[in-house]
Amino acid sequence: MVNEKRLNEFLYKMSGTMRAGLADVQKYVNDLYKIEELEGYLDQPDNPIENVKSALLPLVSQVSDFQDYSETVTGRMELNLEDEVDIHAVLDGVMSIADQLIEQKEGAVALEEEIEEDLPTIEADAARLSQVLLNLIHNAVKFTDKGFVTVRVALERDNILFEVRDTGIGIAGENQELVFEPFETILDDKEDPRLGFGLGLKIVEHIIDLHDGETWFESKAGVGSSFFFTIPL
């Protein structure tokens, strides 16, 4: 029987190899766009090269999750901390991508912001902080068919409090203990296209732990969910 440590090491090596391989494939596909003879062909809608490029995107995202998860369980994830991270600058980039996610709902879901103006700078890894917020926002949008997704950021005592709130499907009480468990899902339908590998929230929790913050959630089935995390000042 393979022990957990060896299994995690295998996952780390495998995901790293796959990530590098996919990066090479992406580079080769992008190089095709530099070939003058293909310009007219690439302008045609639904051409095979464009389809390959689109098909690569979710694979790259999934393998990146496996790589991050493997770094989590093997203790290899490290933060690139900066002393004075501007929260508003981080949010500008995050909300720009969030707008694109919301557009997929074709007007059925609105994106709201409740962000205090005078937020102090924080010591944080800006890229990882963006990753956490985008993961929570992506989940909120994915599981909300109508209503709102709200991003709230506020100064609270010695912390900055972040919240991503939605009016989506919510999480039943009997499933709430599974939320931060890897490879678990709250969905009963295993063919549901929203089904992932259940790694995102575990990665989120670990990143916030590395920042000495806390992560938690509140949810009610059929009403919606709120995911919270703090970054200490």
C-alpha positions in Angstrom: 0.0 0.0 0.0 1.4 3.4 -1.0 1.7 5.7 2.0 0.3 9.3 1.9 3.7 11.0 1.8 4.9 9.1 -1.2 1.5 9.6 -2.9 1.7 13.4 -2.3 5.3 13.4 -3.7 4.1 11.6 -6.8 1.3 14.1 -7.3 3.8 16.9 -7.0 6.2 15.5 -9.6 3.4 14.4 -11.9 1.6 17.8 -11.8 4.9 19.7 -12.3 5.7 17.6 -15.4 2.1 18.0 -16.8 2.2 21.8 -16.2 5.5 22.1 -18.0 4.2 20.0 -20.9 1.1 22.0 -21.3 3.1 25.2 -21.2 5.1 23.9 -24.1 2.0 23.0 -26.1 0.5 26.5 -25.4 3.7 28.0 -26.7 3.6 26.0 -29.9 0.0 26.9 -30.5 0.7 30.6 -29.9 3.6 30.3 -32.3 1.2 29.3 -35.1 -0.4 32.8 -34.8 3.0 34.3 -35.9 3.0 32.4 -39.3 2.0 34.8 -42.0 0.7 32.0 -44.3 -1.9 31.1 -41.6 -3.3 34.6 -41.0 -6.4 34.2 -43.3 -7.1 30.7 -41.9 -6.8 31.8 -38.3 -9.3 34.6 -38.9 -12.0 32.1 -39.8 -14.4 31.3 -36.9 -14.3 28.0 -35.2 -11.0 26.9 -36.8 -9.2 23.8 -35.3 -6.3 25.8 -34.0 -8.6 28.2 -32.1 -10.4 25.1 -30.7 -7.2 23.6 -29.5 -6.2 26.8 -27.8 -9.6 27.0 -26.1 -9.5 23.3 -25.0 -6.1 23.9 -23.4 -7.3 26.6 -21.0 -9.4 24.4 -18.6 -6.6 21.8 -18.7 -4.0 24.3 -17.7 -6.3 25.6 -14.9 -6.9 22.1 -13.6 -3.2 21.1 -13.6 -2.3 24.4 -11.9 -4.8 23.4 -9.1 -3.1 20.0 -8.8 0.3 21.7 -8.6 -0.9 24.1 -6.0 -2.5 21.4 -4.0 0.6 19.2 -4.2 2.6 22.1 -2.9 0.1 22.5 -0.1 0.3 18.9 1.1 4.1 18.6 0.7 4.8 21.9 2.5 6.4 23.4 -0.6 4.2 26.4 -1.1 5.9 29.7 -0.3 4.7 33.2 -0.3 6.3 36.1 -2.1 5.5 38.6 0.6 5.5 42.4 0.0 5.5 44.9 2.9 2.9 47.3 1.5 0.4 45.7 -0.7 -2.3 48.1 -2.0 -5.6 46.2 -1.5 -7.4 48.5 -4.0 -4.8 47.7 -6.7 -5.3 44.0 -6.1 -9.1 44.4 -6.3 -8.9 46.4 -9.5 -7.4 43.4 -11.3 -9.6 40.9 -9.6 -12.8 42.7 -10.3 -11.9 43.2 -14.0 -11.7 39.4 -14.4 -14.9 39.0 -12.2 -16.7 41.2 -14.7 -15.8 38.8 -17.4 -17.1 35.8 -15.4 -20.4 37.6 -14.7 -20.9 38.3 -18.4 -21.4 34.5 -18.9 -24.6 34.8 -16.8 -26.1 37.1 -19.5 -27.6 39.6 -17.1 -29.1 37.1 -14.6 -26.4 37.8 -12.0 -25.1 41.2 -10.9 -21.7 41.9 -9.4 -21.7 44.2 -6.4 -18.9 45.8 -4.5 -18.9 46.9 -0.8 -15.3 48.0 -0.5 -14.2 50.6 2.1 -12.2 53.5 0.6 -9.5 54.1 3.3 -8.0 50.6 3.6 -4.4 50.4 4.9 -1.7 48.5 3.0 -1.0 45.0 4.2 1.9 42.5 4.2 0.8 39.9 1.7 1.6 38.0 -1.5 -0.5 40.0 -4.0 -0.6 37.2 -6.6 -1.8 34.6 -4.1 -4.3 37.1 -2.6 -5.7 37.6 -6.1 -5.9 33.8 -6.6 -7.9 33.4 -3.4 -10.4 36.1 -4.3 -10.8 34.8 -7.9 -11.4 31.3 -6.7 -14.1 32.4 -4.3 -15.7 34.7 -6.9 -15.5 32.0 -9.6 -17.3 29.5 -7.3 -19.9 32.1 -6.4 -20.7 32.9 -10.0 -20.6 29.2 -11.0 -23.3 28.2 -8.4 -25.5 31.3 -8.8 -28.1 31.3 -11.5 -29.8 34.6 -10.6 -29.3 37.4 -8.1 -26.0 38.8 -6.9 -22.4 38.1 -6.2 -21.0 40.7 -3.7 -17.4 41.3 -2.8 -17.0 43.1 0.5 -13.7 44.3 2.1 -13.6 46.1 5.4 -11.2 47.1 8.2 -12.1 45.1 11.3 -10.0 45.4 14.4 -6.5 44.2 13.6 -7.5 42.5 10.3 -8.8 43.2 6.9 -11.9 41.2 6.4 -12.8 39.9 2.9 -16.2 38.4 2.0 -17.6 36.9 -1.2 -21.3 36.6 -0.8 -23.8 35.0 -3.3 -27.5 34.2 -3.7 -26.7 30.8 -5.2 -27.7 27.2 -4.4 -26.1 27.3 -1.0 -24.8 24.3 1.0 -27.0 21.9 2.9 -26.0 21.4 6.6 -25.0 17.8 6.1 -22.5 18.8 3.4 -20.9 21.7 5.1 -18.2 19.6 6.7 -17.0 18.6 3.2 -16.4 22.1 2.0 -12.7 22.4 2.7 -12.0 18.7 2.1 -10.1 17.9 -1.1 -11.7 15.8 -3.8 -15.1 16.3 -2.3 -18.2 17.9 -3.8 -21.6 19.1 -2.6 -23.2 18.1 -5.9 -25.3 15.0 -6.1 -25.2 14.8 -9.9 -21.7 13.5 -10.9 -22.3 14.6 -14.5 -23.0 18.2 -13.5 -20.7 20.4 -15.7 -19.9 22.6 -12.7 -18.2 19.6 -11.0 -14.5 20.1 -10.4 -11.9 18.3 -8.4 -12.7 20.0 -5.1 -9.2 21.4 -4.6 -9.8 25.1 -4.9 -11.1 25.8 -1.4 -8.4 23.7 0.2 -5.8 25.8 -1.6 -7.6 28.9 -0.5 -7.5 27.8 3.1 -3.8 27.0 2.9 -2.9 30.3 1.3 -4.7 32.2 4.0 -3.1 30.0 6.7 0.3 31.0 5.3 -0.7 34.7 5.8 -1.6 33.9 9.4 -5.3 34.6 8.6 -8.5 32.6 9.0 -11.0 31.2 6.6 -14.7 30.3 7.2 -18.1 30.3 5.6 -21.8 30.6 6.3 -24.4 29.0 4.0 -28.0 27.9 3.7 -29.3 25.6 1.0 -31.4 27.4 -1.5 -30.5 30.9 -0.1 -26.8 31.4 -0.8 -23.3 31.4 0.8 -20.8 33.8 2.2 -17.1 32.9 2.3 -14.8 35.0 4.6 -11.1 35.3 5.2 -8.9 37.7 7.1 -5.4 39.1 6.5 -3.9 40.5 9.7 -2.4 44.0 9.8 
